[in-house]
Amino acid sequence: MQLFVGLGNPGAKYAHTRHNIGFMAVDRIAADHGFGPWKAKFQGQITEGRLGGDKVLLLKPETFMNLSGQSVGEAMRFYKLTPADVTVFHDELDLAPGKLKLKQGGGHAGHNGLRSIHSHIGEEYRRVRLGIGHPGRKEAVSGYVLHDFAKAEEEWLDNLLCGISDGADALARGEGSKFSTAVALRTTPPRPSAPKPAVSQKAATAATGPEDNRSAMEKLMDKFK
């Protein structure tokens, strides 16, 4: 069994903010992969389903971001999971909008949701870092992450969430590279191949010789000359 956690803040006021991209990620997985209805449990909302052949719990803590670890720790203890069974989806200021990176263990880099989880379960859990970009000034960060995504951001956001859903089975199987590839196919689709340059009639004739317009009988008679 695995526990996938999306970080965010509860309530309609925060539903479309950049800080809630973790909630959005697990919501998309639940909708696309036939998970059951969300239920109130562990100071959050939880649903169950299967990904990559394994049972997976999706959790959205409702403790507000700064206390996310309370909900995660409670769920982990109830199901007797280890930090290695936990994957956390969260917003990442240090990645460009629409970019994604996987990380196993390490520090919280000042993210208050991760800081809280660290304090409850330690740091040896997996993170899916979801790039939202940086406003440029440290003092602007709070307002930036608690602001709704702009209309101009909707396309890359939807592509990113679709890619996460596409790769969810691979992520549950521990196939990080396949997961990242699934996301990349949505966010940076392959460029169409360039059309082959047109070949002039003169060049074609030089390559294949002049066209033989003789009839079949003329060609046959030529063989007996």
Summary of the structure (lengths in Angstrom):
residues: 225
radius of gyration: 26.9
end to end distance: 83.6
largest distance: 97.1
contacts: 649
relative contact order: 0.14
helix: 45%
strand: 20%
